Structures are given as structure tokens and as C-alpha cells.
């Protein structure tokens, strides 16, 4: 939650699979209460040093490649890629209560 502005967080675990979560500028996760709990469960499963972040270059390359054809795609306007640093991960509190849209 330390990252500012509207963002998307993608998390994948072998147990829960992969999901992408939209987070609003004011920290609201998704559009249903279950989205926040799902994200926290994903982060809990990926936590305790067992997670591996992707570099911004890897995420950019995946985002700009058509998964079916392998052809290059144009970068969407306003999209930025950031590293998920250990400092950001450490500052994420899984027990903090943030508002969630119902």
C-alpha cells in the first residue's frame, strides 16, 4: 500500500493461481469486499520470504507482448512499471484495515 496512485497488483501462487487486483488512489481494493480478503490471502501465501518479484523490465516485456502471437504491442498511455522492492513488501501490513467498496 506504500505505492501511491491507482495501480494494479498481480499475484500468483501455486495454491491459489494468479489474479490481478485493482487498487484505487485512496487504497480501495477491487469493487467487492471479497477482493481485499483474496489479495491478503494471496500475499500471505506468497509471504515469509517465499515470494519472488518480477523486474519492471520483465513485466513491461510481458505487458507489451501478445500472448497468443508473440507480436509486440504498443504501450498503453499512462502505464508505468515499478520494481516491487523489499522495502515496499516489508511496509505492507496484512492486518491493517483499509476501506473496500462493496
Residue, then its C-alpha position, 0 to 999 in steps of 0.5 A: x500500500x506504500x505505492x501511491x496512485x491507482x495501480x494494479x497488483x498481480x499475484x500468483x501462487x501455486x495454491x491459489x493461481x494468479x489474479x490481478x487486483x485493482x487498487x484505487x488512489x485512496x487504497x480501495x481494493x477491487x469493487x467487492x469486499x471479497x477482493x481485499x480478503x483474496x489479495x491478503x490471502x494471496x500475499x500471505x501465501x506468497x509471504x515469509x520470504x517465499x515470494x519472488x518479484x518480477x523486474x519492471x523490465x520483465x513485466x513491461x516485456x510481458x505487458x507489451x507482448x501478445x500472448x497468443x502471437x508473440x507480436x509486440x504491442x504498443x504501450x498503453x498511455x499512462x502505464x508505468x512499471x515499478x520494481x516491487x522492492x523489499x522495502x515496499x513488501x516489508x511496509x505492507x501490513x496484512x492486518x491493517x484495515x483499509x476501506x473496500x467498496x462493496 
